[in-house]
Amino acid sequence: MPKPELRQRVRAFAEGHWRQPMVVAHLGEVAPAFDIPGRRKDGTITGERLVRRFFWNVLRGAVGVPINVVLSVLGGGAANLFAREGHVTGPANAQALDLLDAARPAKNPWLVYSESHLAIIDTPLLYDPKDNTPPVILWHATQPHALQHNPRKRILTWPDGSAFEYHLSMEEANQQFHERPR
């Protein structure tokens, strides 16, 4: 969970930018499972980087399978080293892909929202008061063009039917429960 100072910095940046109270949720790594035609489960485009993909699958099998077995035995249940948190569904060229393609390479992504704005903002991984690196808006949508957001179910739904179900850590979910739109 990020330091409270970093959360406040993101909130102040967003509220200063859009001039309204914002709710801030730390997403952590954005690595959902994709169920979209033309995309692999990891979100990469089908048919691209085939050689790299081949070697990644060999490495994943050679290293991942033994580690998954050890983790399963030690943990007393099924484990998956390559599990993905969150889920994306939709048609080919889904509107949800704009947000996800912008958020996946982020170092420290935040979901920031109000009644009329929704954005993904990136910050440095660690908070340093001496660091003047401002947060960066990676993706932004406004009403009435914005998607539907259900913070309780943690799902974003676009007009084309595509959806992104995001994951929050237990600490972040608890923070969101206590932080309501003002």
Salt bridges, closest charged atoms under 4 A:
GLU15 OE2 - ARG182 NH1 3.27
ASP42 OD2 - ARG53 NH1 2.73
GLU85 OE1 - HIS167 NE2 3.58
ASP101 OD2 - ARG39 NH2 2.99
GLU172 OE1 - ARG7 NH2 2.58
GLU179 OE2 - ARG11 NH2 2.31
